[in-house]
């Protein structure tokens, strides 16, 4: 019971819905209670309910339709092949010899991930390769998928790894066995494998310089992960080093970790209010697009106007239900090119038996839109 009470409220709502599905209280196709009904039942904000439902949707548990509501997914197991459903013999023969590759990503639901995935697919002609796309969701699922791929006839893997401060035994074993593997977006120190990434330190620098030029002197750096995870650490290094080079005081950068996960919404509403109204923070840097959207929703609940009261920068372009896509100032990491380059490296390994280890670092750019503005004193 203590663990349940310590869970964030959105997680408790999510677990309750999952339990109702597993116990057949909710069946495929059933309509869930409305957001307002859930808000009333759990006595929480709409942000909390929306977060629970969004995670269930991203995991394929429910489907959501505008003006209709949320429904339990009707996903069914594929029927076994019969004589009537088998592939035509000519088609079966034409694809039987094709090499199969896997692309494993934490999620495929945001704009950044979808663009990267399309970049990967563009590197593998459909008549020459069979490409499998997997969503890992968490480190445990990532390890499971890696193991399954190695146990089957998957010829090589492109991995967008989970952001964590260590790498798994599966990845270490793959590296020792020289299994064809290319990382994208994140590299893993001490793991000698090919990767394609954006320059995260440069990205952090671009964020701070832009805000500094607009007159911001107190900035909050917020991440849903731990600050010591690979990509977050590099981004934070860029932020802190740039702040130092601009002679900003040590107190200029406030660092907040595990945003949206370690506590409930009430905690983060109070935190954002305190940062803006007591600590005089005038700008937020969100290291993930989902964190950016969450901050935007928190600010709306607190009646804080973006960018009049506080500016907001995101790594990656967020996909928001309440904003135009061209609202958020964000880092462009050339994610489609990143995916394509990772695919081409894997093809080089598979087609030319090239055992070299290649590191490609793409230079990011800052796309300035309406979520950032000059400080008004």
Phi, psi and omega in degrees: 000324180298318180297320179298316182292334180277351180290146169301150185298323180298325180291322178295319178297315179301314181295323178298316180294317178300319180296319179295326178288315182295329181264012176066016171290332172238130182248163177307129180095346180292145178274133177281161172303154179292165178302319182292324177295319178293320178300317181291320182294316184264353181057053181228173180280167177294328179302316181296313180297315182298323180295318179296314181292324179296319178294320178296322178293315182296334179270002177079011183282322180231165173239143181237134182232131180303134177066005179242323179119195182248140184227147175295132183301145178264023183301129180240153175293144179295136179293151179296149178292131173244180178301329182280335185256357180294151178297145173307143186303320182296319181291318179300319180291326184288333182257350185298328185268357186286136175292148180247134176236160180236141172242118182249124184228151178301321178207159176233025187255342180262165184300319182300310183292319180296320178295318178297316179299317178296326175296317177300311183298328181294340181276349185238100179305136185297334180273003181239340182219153167253121184250127177254134177249125180238143176254117187277324176070320181205165183301324181294317178293322177302313179298319179298315182294320177300314181296316180297319179297320180290335181277346181252198184265027177290124186281333181191163186229137166253124187238124166265096192288153172300143181276101182213161187280010180205166176244160191277167175295328178298316179292322178297316180296317178300319180295317179294326180274000181057039177292138181298107185219133175231130177266149174223149182072324179226138172250159183244109180306142179075001175254110189276081179219164180291148176207157173231120183222167168267156179284095185292326177296318178297321179299316177299321178297315181300320180299310184292317181298319179298313181293321179298318180294336177273000176097007181281129181243347178229116190232139176255130177255116186237137180219147176279348181261187173274143184297342181266003174291158194303303186288322181296319180299318180293319179296318180293323175302316179297320179295309184292318180296322180290319178301319179295318181294336178267008179062031174282143181294159181302328182283000184290330184251119175260129184250126179233125183254162174052042180294130177087356185235322185283335183220177179273177185298324181301320179298314184286330173298315178295321181297311180297319178300316180294318180300317184280315189270333180252316181276353176063031174292134181244000180206145175245139168246116180257124186278353176225149181296325178294323177295323178298312180297320179297317178298319178301317180293321177297316179297320179298319179295329181269005181062032175265123182275133174254122010256010185299313182270326181206138177270158185217124177241140179240145164278122183079155182275118182287154173249108188239144177283342187249357183229151168293141181304333181268029177266322190273126166293129187208164175277127174265113182261012181053052188295326178294316177297322178301313179296319180296316180296321178297318178297319180294324176296319179292320177299320179299319179294316185285320186272330182249002184052039181280113184269007181292156177252121186242137178240120178241127181242116181270142180275122180281167175225161179257123176262112186266122177232212194269358183275358176235143180205169179294149177292134176253115182266000000 
